[in-house]
Amino acid sequence: MKADRAFALLCWAIAVILGMGEALVHPLTRAIGGANTEAPGHLWGLQATVDGLAEWGPFVRHADVGFPGDFTVHLVDPVSLLAYAPGALLSPAFGWNLVHFGAIGLGAWG
């Protein structure tokens, strides 16, 4: 049983190193994800929600952004917000990386 746990921990460590790459070296300034993917949109949505929590309280459902034009953005990552918000106090990139670090950990655990 202990060998299975050691192997699972080793696999998790390898997944973290390969999956997080440069974000492990610069966790406050390098966010996981490519610029031409949907990652920036999710990161922006989480940060807009965190910014809105101070103004509108804990029942944030959407942010009226006003750029470009008037449109409404709905939070599509409510579970990710639980990991993102504490990390975003240091930097948005750190919050985003914390979400992915937690996802890798959850995947290794389950």
N, C-alpha and C positions, 0 to 999 in steps of 0.2 A: 504494500500500500504506500509506503514512504517513497519507493522508487517511482511510482505513478505520479505522486505529487511533485517530486523533483523534476520529472520529465515535463509535466504540465507547466511548472514554473520556468523551466528552460525554454519551452516553446513560447510562453508569454513574453519572456525577455527578448527573444529573437524577433517576435512580431512587433514589439514596441520599437526596437532599434530599426527594423526595416520599414515599418509603417510610419514612424514619426520623423525619421531622418534628421534633417537640419533643425527641426523644431526642438529636438533634445538638446542641441548645443545653444540655441538662442530661443528659449521658450517664451520670452516676453515680446519678441519682435518678429518671429517667423511663425506664420500660421500654416497649418497643414492644408493642402489643397491647391489646385492649380488656378491660375487667374482666369482661365477660360472655361471653368467648370461652374457648377451651381454653388460651390462652396462660398464665394464672396456674398452671394445673395442670402444664404442662410446665416452667415456671420453678421451681415448687416441687420437682418431681421432680429436676431438675438440682441444685438447691441441697442437697436432702437427700442426694444421692449425693456431692457434694463434701464435705459435712459428715461423711459416713460413711467417706470415704477415709482420713481421719486415724485413725479408730477401728478400721476393719476391713481396711485395706490396699487394694491395687489391684484386687482381684477382687470388687468390690461388684456384686452381682446384684440385690439388692432391699433395701429398708429396712423393718424392722418398726417401724411408726410408732406404733401404739397410740392413734390418735385418728381418728375416733371409734371406740371399741371396738378390737378387734384385727384389723387387716387388713394385707396385704402389698402393697407398691407395687413394681412392676417398672420398671426404667429402660427407657424406650422411645426415648430419644434418645442412644444411645451415641456416634454421630459428633458430635453437637452438643456433647457433653461435652468433646471435645478443644478446642473454641473457648471454651466457657463457663468451664471451670475456671480458666484463667489470668486471665480478666477478673473472675471472682468474687472474686479476692483483693482487688480494690478495692471492689467492691460487686456484689450479685446483679444489679442492673439493668444495670451495665456489662457483665457477662458475657453477659447475655441479648442486649443490643444488639450485642455483638461477634459473637454467633452470626448475627444477621440481617445485619450488615454483611458478614460473610464469605459468607453465602448470596447476597447481591446481587452481590458481587465474583465469586463462582464462576459465577453466572448470566451475568454480563457477559463473563467469560472464555470460557465454553463455549458 
